[in-house]
Amino acid sequence: MDYTDFWKSIIVQNVAPWGYFTAESTVAEGQTFLLSVSNPYDPSQADTNASFAYAFDCGDGLSEFGASSSVECPGRESGIVTVSGAIQDKDGGQSTRSRSVTILAPAEVVAETSDDLATLADNPTLEPEAAAAIESAVTELTGNTGGNGGASNGATTLLEKDNGPAAVNKIGKAVASLLDAQVADPTLDLTSEITSLVSMIKAVAEAEIDRAQGVASSSGDQKRIDTAIEAVADGDNLLAAADYLGAADAYESAVKAASSVQ
């Protein structure tokens, strides 16, 4: 019996890995923000066992690939920036995901948050005490006339006038009121709004520190700047522990220390 051998080449193509790319949709002008890739997946177990490499684009081009699955992007000026995260396996297969991040001035972030809270305060299902606390927060943010009739005593207007110390004091009071609202109505979850406002106090603190570093002229000035930097670090730790009021107080202390450098 005769046999004939047939040979055929089979090309096994590498399938690129993928992961969930996350980035904040809105951040304050000058504030750092995080990009990350999580839950990486590759159909090849060998690639998975070898681990993955990651690269990120904070708006200035894709970085080199490395082991870290996240990066902290530096603060930017207001506008819209396209950011990306890429994942790569050991064979060079890679996939990239992108999204837009809107960079707003702190006053714009506070104004948007205030608008959302004002709408929430009108919800008839809220406990009256909770609604009153939210309205109190809105007043701190917009001023006594709602920010539309020439109010100059709300956080939004104070930020627009570069009166950081007075503005962050108002924002801190708003945060306290929102925490009271959650106590009054346990069904409320204002974590997003509270975090946004506390982050704006941090953004003002970082801006004041940058300004102070540019005008410092004595060892006393540098000591106040160091105090402000330490206060921001304390605020970060408190914010990570969900101590929002403590974080707001720490960031406000940083604003006061840095703003004293003239």
C-alpha positions in Angstrom: 0.0 0.0 0.0 1.3 3.4 -1.0 1.2 6.3 1.4 1.5 10.0 0.6 2.6 12.4 3.3 1.0 15.8 3.2 2.4 18.8 5.2 0.7 22.0 6.0 2.0 25.0 7.9 -0.3 26.4 10.6 0.4 29.9 11.8 -0.7 30.4 15.3 -1.3 34.1 15.7 -0.9 35.8 19.1 -4.1 37.3 20.5 -3.5 40.6 22.2 -4.4 40.9 25.9 -6.9 43.4 27.2 -7.9 45.0 30.5 -10.3 47.6 31.9 -8.9 51.1 31.4 -10.1 53.7 33.9 -9.6 57.4 34.2 -11.5 60.1 35.9 -13.9 61.9 33.6 -13.4 65.3 35.2 -10.6 66.7 37.3 -9.6 70.2 38.5 -7.1 72.3 36.7 -3.6 71.6 38.1 -4.7 68.5 40.0 -3.0 65.2 39.4 -5.2 62.3 38.3 -4.8 58.5 38.0 -4.9 56.2 35.0 -5.0 52.4 35.5 -5.5 49.1 33.7 -7.2 46.4 35.8 -8.4 42.8 35.4 -5.9 41.9 32.7 -6.9 38.9 30.5 -5.1 36.9 27.8 -6.4 33.6 26.3 -2.8 32.2 26.5 -2.1 30.9 30.0 1.6 31.1 29.2 1.3 34.8 28.6 -0.8 35.3 31.7 1.8 33.4 33.8 4.6 35.6 32.4 2.7 38.7 33.5 2.0 41.8 31.5 3.5 45.2 30.8 1.7 48.5 30.8 2.1 51.9 29.2 0.2 55.1 29.6 -0.4 58.4 27.8 -1.3 61.4 30.0 -1.8 63.5 26.9 1.8 63.8 25.8 2.4 60.5 24.1 2.6 56.9 25.2 5.2 56.0 27.8 7.6 53.1 27.7 6.1 49.8 28.8 6.7 48.8 32.4 5.4 46.6 35.3 3.1 49.2 36.9 -0.6 48.9 36.0 -1.3 52.6 37.0 0.3 56.0 36.7 -0.4 59.4 38.3 -0.6 62.1 35.6 0.6 65.6 36.4 -1.9 68.4 36.6 -2.8 70.2 33.4 -4.5 73.5 32.4 -8.2 73.5 31.7 -9.4 71.9 28.5 -10.0 68.4 27.2 -7.2 65.9 27.0 -7.2 62.4 25.5 -5.5 59.8 27.7 -4.7 56.2 27.0 -3.7 52.9 28.7 -2.0 50.0 26.9 -1.3 46.4 28.0 1.2 44.1 26.4 2.0 40.4 26.7 5.4 38.7 26.5 5.0 38.1 22.7 4.5 41.8 22.0 0.7 41.6 21.5 -0.9 44.7 22.9 -4.2 46.6 23.0 -4.9 50.2 23.8 -7.9 52.0 25.2 -8.5 55.8 25.3 -10.9 58.2 26.8 -11.3 62.0 27.2 -10.6 63.8 30.5 -12.2 67.2 31.0 -9.9 69.6 33.0 -11.9 72.3 34.7 -11.0 75.2 36.9 -11.9 74.5 40.6 -14.7 77.1 40.3 -16.3 75.2 37.4 -16.2 71.9 39.4 -17.7 73.5 42.4 -20.4 75.2 40.3 -21.3 71.8 38.6 -21.4 70.0 41.9 -23.6 72.8 43.4 -26.0 72.5 40.5 -26.3 68.8 41.0 -26.9 69.3 44.7 -29.6 72.0 44.1 -31.5 69.5 41.9 -31.2 66.8 44.6 -32.4 69.1 47.3 -35.7 69.5 45.4 -36.4 65.8 45.6 -39.6 65.4 47.5 -38.7 62.0 48.8 -35.8 63.3 50.9 -36.1 63.6 54.6 -36.7 67.3 55.4 -33.6 67.6 57.6 -31.5 66.1 54.8 -32.9 68.5 52.2 -32.2 71.4 54.5 -28.6 70.3 55.0 -28.1 70.0 51.2 -29.6 73.5 50.7 -27.2 74.8 53.3 -24.3 73.2 51.4 -25.5 74.8 48.2 -25.6 78.2 49.9 -22.0 77.9 51.0 -21.0 77.1 47.4 -23.1 79.6 45.5 -23.7 82.4 47.9 -26.9 83.7 49.4 -28.5 84.7 46.1 -27.8 81.4 44.4 -24.8 82.7 42.5 -27.0 84.3 39.8 -27.7 87.7 41.3 -24.3 89.1 42.0 -23.5 87.0 45.1 -19.9 87.5 46.2 -19.9 85.3 49.3 -20.1 81.8 47.7 -17.2 79.5 47.2 -17.6 79.6 43.4 -17.3 83.4 43.2 -14.5 83.5 45.7 -12.5 81.0 43.6 -13.1 83.1 40.5 -11.7 86.0 42.4 -8.6 84.0 43.5 -9.6 84.2 47.1 -8.5 80.7 47.9 -8.5 80.8 51.7 -12.1 82.1 51.9 -13.3 79.8 49.2 -12.0 76.6 50.8 -13.5 77.6 54.1 -16.9 77.7 52.4 -16.3 74.4 50.7 -15.3 72.8 54.0 -18.6 74.0 55.5 -20.5 72.5 52.5 -18.8 69.2 53.1 -19.8 69.2 56.7 -23.4 69.9 55.7 -23.4 67.1 53.2 -22.2 64.6 55.8 -25.0 65.8 58.1 -27.4 65.2 55.2 -26.3 61.6 55.0 -26.8 61.1 58.7 -30.3 62.6 58.4 -31.2 60.3 55.5 -29.3 57.0 55.5 -30.5 56.2 52.0 -28.4 59.1 50.6 -25.0 58.5 49.2 -23.2 61.7 48.6 -19.7 60.2 48.4 -19.1 61.4 44.9 -20.1 65.0 45.6 -18.2 65.1 48.9 -15.1 63.7 47.4 -15.3 66.1 44.5 -15.5 69.1 46.9 -12.7 67.9 49.1 -10.5 67.4 46.0 -11.2 71.0 45.1 -9.8 72.1 48.4 -6.7 70.0 47.6 -6.5 71.6 44.1 -6.5 75.1 45.7 -3.8 74.0 48.2 -1.6 72.6 45.4 -2.0 75.8 43.4 -1.1 77.9 46.4 2.0 75.8 47.1 3.1 76.2 43.5 2.6 80.0 43.7 4.4 80.2 47.0 7.4 78.3 45.7 7.7 80.9 43.0 7.8 83.9 45.3 9.5 82.4 48.4 12.5 84.5 49.5 13.4 83.4 53.0 13.8 80.4 55.2 10.6 81.3 56.9 8.8 81.2 53.6 10.2 77.7 52.9 9.2 76.5 56.3 5.6 77.6 55.6 5.7 75.9 52.3 7.0 72.7 53.9 4.2 72.9 56.4 1.7 73.2 53.6 3.2 70.2 51.7 3.0 68.1 54.9 -0.6 69.1 55.4 -1.5 68.0 51.9 0.1 64.6 52.6 -1.9 64.3 55.8 -5.0 65.2 53.8 -4.3 62.5 51.3 -4.1 59.9 54.1 -7.3 61.1 55.6 -9.1 61.1 52.3 -7.9 57.5 51.6 -9.4 56.5 55.0 -12.7 58.2 54.0 -12.3 60.9 56.7 -13.6 63.6 54.5 -13.9 66.3 57.1 -10.4 65.6 58.4 -9.1 65.7 54.9 -10.9 69.0 54.1 -9.4 70.5 57.3 -5.9 69.3 56.4 -6.1 70.7 52.9 -7.5 74.0 54.2 -4.5 74.2 56.6 -2.2 73.8 53.6 -4.0 76.6 51.8 -3.6 78.9 54.8 0.1 78.1 55.2 1.0 78.5 51.6 -1.1 81.7 51.1 0.8 83.3 53.9 3.9 83.4 51.6 3.8 86.6 49.7 
